[in-house]
Amino acid sequence: MATRDKWGSKIGFILAASGSAVGLGNIWRFPYTAGKNGGALFLLFYLISILMIGLPVLIAETSLGRFSGKNPVGAFKSIRPKGQWKLVGYFGVITGVMILSFYSMIAGWTLGYFYKAITGKFKTMTSANAEQIFTNFAGNTAMQIFLLACFLGLTIFVVSRGVSAGIEKYARVLMPGLFILLLLLLFRSLSLEGASKGLEFYLKPDFSKLTPGIIIDAMGQAFFSLSLGMGAMITYGSYLKNDENLVSATAWVAFFDTFIAILAGFIIFPAIFSQGMSPDQGPALVFNILPVIFANMPGGIVFGSLFFLLLCIAALTSTVSLLEVATAYGIDEKKWSRKKAALIVGALSLLFGIPSVLSYADIPFFQKLPLVNMSFFGLMDLLWSNLALSIGALFLAIFVGYVWKTSNALKEIAKGTGKFKFAKFWSISVKFLGPLLIIAVLASYFFK
Ligand code: PFF
């Protein structure tokens, strides 16, 4: 594997890993999950999860990736060739394919809303009709499958071109653009009448409402947002050069990712409350509120189109990393060509994405599955985003803490980092704090 493709630079890794981290998770999933879970209370536990477990696991995943130079399955095998640890790698590969399937459906929504924006459809959207417009849009199954396929096609195209030529080149230019547009929206949203109610919801926790469900959602969101628990960062770490400072690179990634999610909350909640809408409307939330904001804003067509275009691109840099995990597995372990691997995995995701699309069609079975009482898409999101990533992160922490051993991981980390100031806290978090917290949260969820 002497010729394994590498990131062109540290900034290349930071941008590509931030590209993976920053996506629909920050701008679509974070606001609606916070909205469902009482706002401020969720924000608090989200931040705690990022600092106490998220960043330490991010460092652990990336260092395992760089050390092994492999995909998740190969990474576990390179340290424990015998035994069952490689199953954790396989679990990550499968999780990636499944998340990709429904994530691409939402990415298809952003593509559709970009089209609405650029053709001036937002002009007629109000807080009264936005929900109906969304329901009609998401319920159009043929169009949704078409959008899903388009988005997966785009992802396959980028991944086929390889790491530094494809992924890095796109991430470099586009991430800063999204950031600037978000700042603009922030000022717009904060200046709306009634914005302060939204700020209160977002910043003033009501501890009497605390439930285990809120904490598991916050932790799951932290893993989802940082792209942890399924080996994406093992894979991206495998393309990181040895002389790069792994700690500062990952810390920047966590910082950007968290900053953008928080920013999204500061945009969405003041806007929602100023329009008298409910923060508790689930996955449609940002699609219901943002067009209304753009409709009433000078230059709304331009800003609205740009926003949804950049959101598509942010989603693309994330779907690329979701696809890259299973693709790297196909290349390394199955000896497939990059193109073949990306095509096969992409096709599988398309197949699994279709029942999620049907959750928004007028088909009672997919809207409310028997026994679980939630939609097919809702079940997929719960199983793969919240549970699978938490379980994946748990096993990763145990593996790095006790099998590879933190002392070895620290040697890997030291390569380009030199002195790692928080080495002690990091070891404690990976060996004890992280696993215990994850187990406690999962247990409280299952045995409530
Ligand atoms: N972190 C991405 C987001 O917040 O949109 C989603 C994601 C990408 C999750 C890659 C997991 C992953 F491996």
Boltz pocket constraint, residues with backbone or C-beta under 6 A from the ligand:
constraints:
  - pocket:
      binder: B
      contacts: [[A, 20], [A, 21], [A, 22], [A, 23], [A, 24], [A, 25], [A, 26], [A, 96], [A, 99], [A, 223], [A, 224], [A, 225], [A, 226], [A, 227], [A, 228], [A, 230], [A, 231], [A, 232], [A, 233], [A, 318], [A, 319], [A, 321], [A, 322]]
      max_distance: 6.0
